[in-house]
Amino acid sequence: MALIALYLLITTAVIILICELGKTKDSSKYLAIPIVRYSNFLPNFLNRLIFFFAGPSLIHYGYNKASAITLYKDVPYRILKADGDLIVLPQRYADELKHCPSSVLSSSDAQFENILGEYTDVLIESKLPSLTVSKRLIPMMNKLLPRIIEEMDHAFDAELPKCDENWASIDPYNTIFRLLVRSTSRIIAGPVMANNEEWIETVRTYTLNVGKTIALLRPFPDFLRPLVAKFLPSVKSLKEQMNYIKEDLFIPLILSRQEVKGDDFLQWMLDLADNDRDRDPDFLAQNLFIVMSLAVVHTSTMALTQTVFDLVVHLEYVPLLRDEIETALENGWKNGTFKEFLSMRRLDSFLRESQRLNPSSEVNFHRIAKTNIVLSDGLQIPAGTHICFPSGPFSRDNSIVANADKFAGFRWSDGRTHKSMTRIGVDNMHFGFGRQACPGRAFAAVMMKAILSRLITEYEMQFKNGVVERPANLVNGEQIFPNLRIKVFLKKIGSV
C-alpha cells in the first residue's frame, strides 16, 4: 500500500511538472498580485503538489503574511493549486461583489469546476432546485417539520445502537448521514424512499465516489483527465449509480405524478418547472438526486460530525444545552415545532462556533468571472478568473471576531450580540455570501438542531477510553474533513 501511495505521489508530481512546463505563460496579468508558495526555492510544480497537503496552512499564511508595503490580507493574492490558481480577495471587496449577478460572477460555474462536474455528472446549470427551496421548502417548514420529526424518530430507532446498559460505539459520519437521508427522503420524494435501503446506501456510496473522483482527477491537467477518467473505478460507479437512481427510482416516480400528484420537493419542482429542459424527466431526476445527496445531506453531515466532536471535547456545555432544549420543547422532542427549534439560541451558537473553527473549506464565495470586471479601486478581474474570499481566516481574525482562537460555544447567543448560524457576513461565509448564498440554510439548521437536540437530551457521549483531545481534521487542498475513522461512544442517560 505504501509503495502504491509513493508511486501515485511521484506520478502526480511528474504530471504537474509536465503541465507546468507546457503552460502558456499567461499569468502576466497577475504580476501585481503576490503569490503564496510553500517555498520560493521550490519550482511551482512542487508548490502546487504541496498544496494538496498544506492548503489550509498556506491560505492562512497568505492571509497573515506581510510584505514590505502591506499585509497580504489587505490585497489580493494568488494561491497555486495543482489544477489552477485561486485569486483570494481581501475583505474590502466583499460588499462590492456580493450583489453581482450570475451573468457577471458565476457561482455555478465555480462549483462545476470545483466538483469536476464533467466527470462526476453533477449538473448545476438549472435554477429550478434553488427556486424550489426558496419558493416552497422554506415557506412550508412549519407544515413539514412534523413529517421530518416522525421520520427522524424511526431513523433513530433504526440507526442508533442499544446502549441502555453499556457504552456502544457509532461511526459519527455514517450514522448521521443515514439519519439525514432517512429524514429528508420523505420530504424529497415521499415516504416510500425513506425506508428503501438500496436508495440509502446508493446515496452514501455516491458521495464517497464523488470525493474519490475529485481527489484522483484534480492533479491531472485538463487534456489528460478524459483519458484517466476511463480507468477510474469511481467514475464507472458514479455512472452506474446515476443510471440506477434515474431509471429505477426517480423517472418512474416522475412519470407517475402525471396521474397522481404528491406533496414533496419532487412535486414542487414539477409545478415550478417553466421550460422543457427542467421538465425533462431525465434532467429533473438528476437534479433532484444532486440536491439530495450533496447539497442537503453531505454538507450537513460534515458539519454535524464536527459539532459532535466539539460536544465530546467541551462537555461543560452539555448540561446548559440540555436545559435549553428541554425548556424549549414544551411538549417533548417528538412534538417539537419550527419555532421551538429556532428558539434554541445556545445550540445555534454552538453549531455556528463549531463551523467557524472547523469549516468545510478555508475559502468561500467561489466565483468565476464571466466577463472582464474592473472594481472601484481599479483592480481588473479578467474573464475566466476564479476568485474567492478567505472565509476561514476571516472567521479567525481577531479584528473581525474577538478572541478568535478560543472556542466559545455561546459567543453568538448573547442577547446583545446574537447572530444565528444562518446569518451570513464576513464573519460567517460558510453558507456562502451575497445573492448566490445557500437558499436552504434555514432548513439545514433545523435538521441539525433536531438531530443534536435528541442526542444531547438522551445520550452521554465520549471518545474511546474517555480521551478528551479533539481529533485532527483531514485536508485535501483547501477542503477540510472530520476524521472519519474516529468512533464516538454513546450511553443512554440514566443508565447504570
HUJO-V874408 format. One record per backbone hydrogen bond with DSSP energy under -0.5 kcal/mol. CO is the residue of the C=O (numbers start at 1). NH is the residue of the N-H. If there is no record, write none. Layout:
co:nh
CO:NH
CO:NH
//
This chain:
co:nh
1:5
2:6
3:7
4:8
5:9
6:10
7:11
8:12
9:13
10:14
11:15
12:16
13:17
14:18
15:19
16:20
17:21
18:22
20:23
24:26
26:29
27:30
28:31
30:33
34:78
35:37
36:80
39:42
43:46
43:47
44:48
45:49
46:50
47:51
48:52
49:52
50:53
50:54
51:55
52:477
54:58
55:59
56:60
57:61
58:62
59:63
60:64
61:65
63:73
65:72
70:67
71:74
72:75
73:91
76:34
77:88
78:36
79:81
79:86
81:84
84:81
86:79
86:88
87:89
87:388
88:77
89:390
90:93
91:94
93:97
94:98
97:100
98:435
101:104
101:105
104:370
104:371
105:107
106:110
106:368
107:111
108:112
109:113
110:114
111:115
112:117
113:116
116:119
116:120
117:121
117:122
121:123
127:131
128:132
129:133
130:134
131:135
132:136
132:137
133:138
136:140
137:140
138:141
140:144
141:145
142:146
144:147
144:148
145:149
146:150
147:151
148:152
149:153
150:154
151:155
152:156
153:157
154:158
155:159
156:160
161:163
163:492
168:490
170:172
170:488
171:175
172:176
173:177
174:178
175:179
176:180
177:181
178:182
179:183
180:184
181:185
182:186
183:187
184:188
185:189
186:190
187:265
188:266
190:193
190:194
191:195
193:196
195:197
196:200
197:201
198:202
199:203
200:204
201:205
202:206
203:207
204:208
205:209
206:210
207:211
208:212
209:213
210:214
211:215
212:216
213:217
214:218
217:220
221:224
221:225
222:226
224:228
225:229
226:230
227:230
228:231
229:232
231:233
232:235
232:236
233:237
234:238
235:239
236:240
237:241
238:242
239:243
240:244
241:245
242:246
243:247
244:248
244:249
245:249
245:250
246:251
249:253
250:254
251:255
252:256
253:257
254:257
255:258
256:259
256:260
264:268
265:269
266:270
267:271
268:272
269:273
275:279
276:280
277:280
280:284
281:285
282:286
283:287
284:288
285:289
286:290
287:291
288:292
289:293
290:294
290:295
291:296
292:297
293:298
294:299
296:300
297:301
298:302
299:303
300:304
301:305
302:306
303:307
304:308
305:309
306:310
307:311
308:312
309:313
310:314
312:315
314:317
315:318
315:319
317:321
318:322
319:323
320:324
321:325
322:326
323:327
324:328
325:329
328:330
329:332
332:335
333:336
337:341
338:342
339:343
341:344
343:345
344:348
345:349
346:350
347:351
348:352
349:353
350:354
351:355
352:356
353:357
354:358
360:480
362:392
362:393
364:389
367:387
368:106
369:384
373:375
373:381
375:378
379:375
379:381
380:382
381:373
382:385
385:369
385:387
386:87
387:367
388:89
389:364
389:391
390:394
391:395
392:396
393:396
394:397
396:398
397:400
397:401
401:404
403:406
406:408
408:411
410:413
410:414
412:419
414:418
420:423
422:424
425:428
428:425
429:432
431:438
432:431
433:436
434:437
438:441
440:444
441:445
442:446
443:447
444:448
445:449
446:450
447:451
448:452
449:453
450:454
451:455
452:456
453:457
454:458
455:459
458:493
460:491
462:489
463:466
464:467
467:463
474:481
476:479
477:56
478:362
479:476
481:474
482:484
483:486
486:172
487:464
488:170
489:462
490:168
491:460
492:495
//
